[in-house]
Amino acid sequence: MTIRLPGLRGGLRAYEPRAEPLALTPGAPLTSRTVFSAAHVVADPYADTSPDAPAAVDWDATLAFRRHLWSHGLGVAEAMDTAQRGMGLDWAGAAELIRRSAAEAKAVGGRIACGVGTDQIAAGSLGEVGAAYEEQLALVEESGAQAILMASRALCAAASGPEDYLEVYGHLLRQAAEPVVLHWLGPMFDPALEGYWGSSDLDTATDTFLEVIAAHPDKVDGIKVSLLDAAREIDIRRRLPQGVRCYTGDDFNYPELIAGDEKGFSHALLGIFDPLGPLAAEAVRVLDTGDVAGFRELLDPTVELSRHLFQTPTRFYKTGVVFLAWLAGHQSHFTMVGGLQSARSLPHFARAYELADGLGLFPDPKQAEERMRNLLALYGVAQ
């Protein structure tokens, strides 16, 4: 049977859903690359709340999704942008998420790294920004998780130039108990981060970023670059000190960056690996055998879906990620913290469904089709 989907330019078109999913099962641990999936949170659909109220989280479903990712050999990057950090999930909610997920990781033997930011303050002096970072770093370290030092809106607002970034990050790295991941999140993901590292000129900002790392190479496990600029990531990757990893955060160009070239490759810490988890893990296992072509054959076809989900305004990609989790049966509803389920259009959802179904991402294609039909009916689209 066909389903009528709204097109991106208006009207309805017929689509024939896939009958069988892609056969993907948990396999051996990944060896050639370290791969994290940034994971979304599942809202409590029965909570009497509002978009600007503290997040109401369905903890059972949220932790179950993390077990799903771990079962396929992926690490979990927790309390990051994909978890709606600063877009529905406040620091109190993020702190609880970190505690619960870190305990779950310890119980099942999963790898976890957690975001450290300053979102308990809206603004402040450099000293207050540093203290906010310290509070969050302490909680993550106490939980037993690896720390990811996230970009800070408050630091971006308070800093007068590169020297302020060098001071704040230097202080944090000196006191970090274990090597951390530094995260450079571009303004396409968060407009409040325009001019991070003290300059809107990316070459100047890159030099400051690398200066922070060069001053503390023993405290930096790696960097996550989320600029959607493959050439810049490769340039940064080649300039890193020996032993410091590059984790790609480029949801537009990840297959080529993970595959690498004769001078190196990127590991991965990606939001798109939330919906692609099992397929991404299978592709990396193929890469583990040295079969680069086979890896690209599996992962390259997913880029069209990723570019669709991360299209401008990029910061709303979380809506598509949670939408696909609902269609895939990882949660029973399409409700998001902060009401963010309203951030994308019905034609956007229809195209996301079509692309994901074509890839075989839904374990139960019939269930996904029924849920898509329900959404279409809610919008008044008759079949």
Backbone hydrogen bonds, N-H to C=O, Kabsch-Sander energy under -0.5 kcal/mol:
donor,donor_aa,acceptor,acceptor_aa,energy
3,I,15,Y,-3.1
5,L,3,I,-0.6
5,L,13,R,-3.0
7,G,11,G,-2.3
10,G,7,G,-1.4
13,R,5,L,-2.4
15,Y,3,I,-2.2
22,L,360,G,-2.1
24,L,22,L,-0.9
35,V,33,R,-0.6
36,F,268,A,-2.7
37,S,75,G,-2.9
38,A,36,F,-0.6
38,A,270,L,-1.7
39,A,77,A,-1.5
43,A,41,V,-0.6
43,A,335,T,-0.8
44,D,56,A,-2.8
47,A,44,D,-1.3
49,T,47,A,-1.3
53,A,50,S,-1.9
57,V,55,A,-0.6
58,D,42,V,-3.0
59,W,57,V,-1.1
62,T,58,D,-2.3
63,L,59,W,-2.5
64,A,60,D,-2.1
65,F,61,A,-1.8
66,R,62,T,-1.2
67,R,63,L,-2.0
68,H,64,A,-1.8
69,L,65,F,-1.9
70,W,66,R,-2.5
71,S,67,R,-2.3
72,H,68,H,-0.7
72,H,69,L,-1.0
73,G,70,W,-2.1
74,L,69,L,-1.8
75,G,35,V,-3.1
76,V,111,R,-2.4
77,A,37,S,-2.4
77,A,75,G,-0.5
78,E,76,V,-0.8
78,E,113,A,-3.2
83,A,80,M,-0.9
84,Q,81,D,-1.8
85,R,80,M,-1.3
86,G,89,L,-2.2
87,M,84,Q,-2.5
89,L,84,Q,-2.4
90,D,88,G,-0.6
94,A,90,D,-2.6
95,A,91,W,-3.1
96,E,92,A,-1.8
97,L,93,G,-2.2
98,I,94,A,-2.6
99,R,95,A,-2.3
100,R,96,E,-2.5
101,S,97,L,-2.7
102,A,98,I,-2.6
103,A,99,R,-1.9
104,E,100,R,-2.1
105,A,101,S,-2.7
106,K,102,A,-2.1
107,A,103,A,-1.8
108,V,104,E,-2.0
109,G,105,A,-1.6
110,G,105,A,-1.9
113,A,76,V,-2.2
114,C,146,Q,-3.1
115,G,78,E,-2.3
116,V,148,I,-3.3
117,G,115,G,-0.5
121,I,118,T,-2.0
129,V,125,S,-2.6
130,G,126,L,-2.6
131,A,127,G,-2.2
132,A,128,E,-2.1
133,Y,129,V,-2.3
134,E,130,G,-2.4
135,E,131,A,-2.2
136,Q,132,A,-1.9
137,L,133,Y,-2.9
138,A,134,E,-2.4
139,L,135,E,-1.6
140,V,136,Q,-2.3
141,E,137,L,-2.6
142,E,138,A,-2.5
143,S,139,L,-1.6
144,G,140,V,-0.6
144,G,141,E,-1.1
145,A,140,V,-1.5
146,Q,112,I,-1.7
148,I,114,C,-2.7
149,L,147,A,-0.5
149,L,181,V,-2.6
150,M,116,V,-2.7
150,M,148,I,-1.0
156,C,152,S,-2.2
157,A,153,R,-1.9
158,A,154,A,-2.1
159,A,155,L,-2.7
164,D,161,G,-1.4
165,Y,161,G,-0.9
166,L,162,P,-2.3
167,E,163,E,-2.0
168,V,164,D,-2.4
169,Y,165,Y,-2.6
170,G,166,L,-1.7
171,H,167,E,-2.2
172,L,168,V,-1.9
173,L,169,Y,-2.8
174,R,170,G,-2.1
175,Q,171,H,-1.1
176,A,172,L,-1.1
180,V,219,K,-2.6
181,V,147,A,-2.1
182,L,222,G,-2.3
183,H,149,L,-2.4
184,W,182,L,-0.5
184,W,224,K,-2.8
185,L,183,H,-0.7
186,G,184,W,-0.6
186,G,226,S,-2.4
189,F,186,G,-1.6
190,D,186,G,-1.2
193,L,190,D,-2.4
194,E,191,P,-1.5
196,Y,193,L,-1.4
198,G,195,G,-1.2
199,S,196,Y,-0.7
202,L,200,S,-0.7
205,A,201,D,-2.6
206,T,202,L,-2.5
207,D,203,D,-1.9
208,T,204,T,-1.8
209,F,205,A,-2.5
210,L,206,T,-2.6
211,E,207,D,-1.8
212,V,208,T,-2.0
213,I,209,F,-1.5
214,A,210,L,-2.8
215,A,211,E,-1.6
216,H,212,V,-0.7
216,H,213,I,-1.1
219,K,216,H,-1.7
220,V,217,P,-0.8
221,D,180,V,-2.4
221,D,219,K,-0.6
222,G,180,V,-1.4
223,I,245,R,-2.2
224,K,182,L,-3.2
225,V,223,I,-0.5
225,V,247,Y,-1.4
226,S,184,W,-2.6
226,S,224,K,-0.6
233,E,229,D,-2.2
234,I,230,A,-2.5
235,D,231,A,-2.1
236,I,232,R,-2.7
237,R,233,E,-3.0
238,R,234,I,-2.0
239,R,235,D,-0.7
239,R,236,I,-1.1
240,L,237,R,-1.0
244,V,241,P,-2.0
245,R,221,D,-2.5
245,R,243,G,-0.6
247,Y,223,I,-4.0
247,Y,245,R,-0.5
248,T,246,C,-0.7
248,T,267,H,-2.7
249,G,225,V,-2.0
251,D,249,G,-1.0
254,Y,250,D,-0.6
257,L,253,N,-1.6
258,I,254,Y,-2.6
259,A,255,P,-2.4
260,G,256,E,-2.2
261,D,264,G,-3.0
264,G,261,D,-1.5
266,S,257,L,-2.3
267,H,246,C,-3.3
268,A,34,T,-2.3
269,L,248,T,-2.5
270,L,36,F,-1.8
274,D,271,G,-1.9
276,L,272,I,-1.6
277,G,273,F,-0.5
277,G,274,D,-0.5
280,A,276,L,-3.3
281,A,277,G,-2.6
282,E,278,P,-2.1
283,A,279,L,-2.3
284,V,280,A,-2.2
285,R,281,A,-2.0
286,V,282,E,-1.7
287,L,283,A,-2.0
288,D,284,V,-2.3
289,T,285,R,-0.7
289,T,286,V,-1.0
290,G,287,L,-2.2
291,D,286,V,-1.5
292,V,290,G,-1.4
295,F,291,D,-1.9
296,R,292,V,-2.5
297,E,293,A,-2.3
298,L,294,G,-1.5
299,L,295,F,-2.4
300,D,296,R,-2.7
302,T,299,L,-1.7
303,V,300,D,-1.6
306,S,302,T,-2.1
307,R,303,V,-3.1
308,H,304,E,-1.6
309,L,305,L,-2.6
310,F,306,S,-2.4
311,Q,308,H,-1.3
315,R,188,M,-0.7
316,F,313,P,-2.0
317,Y,314,T,-2.1
318,K,315,R,-0.6
319,T,316,F,-1.4
320,G,316,F,-0.7
321,V,317,Y,-1.9
322,V,318,K,-2.3
323,F,319,T,-2.2
324,L,320,G,-2.3
325,A,321,V,-1.7
326,W,322,V,-2.1
327,L,323,F,-2.2
328,A,324,L,-2.3
329,G,326,W,-1.4
330,H,325,A,-2.4
331,Q,325,A,-0.7
339,G,336,M,-1.8
340,L,337,V,-1.0
342,S,339,G,-1.6
343,A,340,L,-2.0
349,F,345,S,-2.1
350,A,346,L,-2.7
351,R,347,P,-2.2
352,A,348,H,-2.2
353,Y,349,F,-2.7
354,E,350,A,-2.3
355,L,351,R,-2.6
356,A,352,A,-2.6
357,D,353,Y,-2.9
358,G,354,E,-2.2
359,L,355,L,-1.3
360,G,356,A,-0.6
360,G,357,D,-1.2
361,L,356,A,-2.2
368,A,364,D,-2.2
369,E,365,P,-2.4
370,E,366,K,-2.4
371,R,367,Q,-2.4
372,M,368,A,-2.3
373,R,369,E,-2.5
374,N,370,E,-2.1
375,L,371,R,-2.1
376,L,372,M,-2.4
377,A,373,R,-2.5
378,L,374,N,-2.0
379,Y,375,L,-1.4
380,G,377,A,-1.4
381,V,376,L,-2.9
382,A,380,G,-0.8
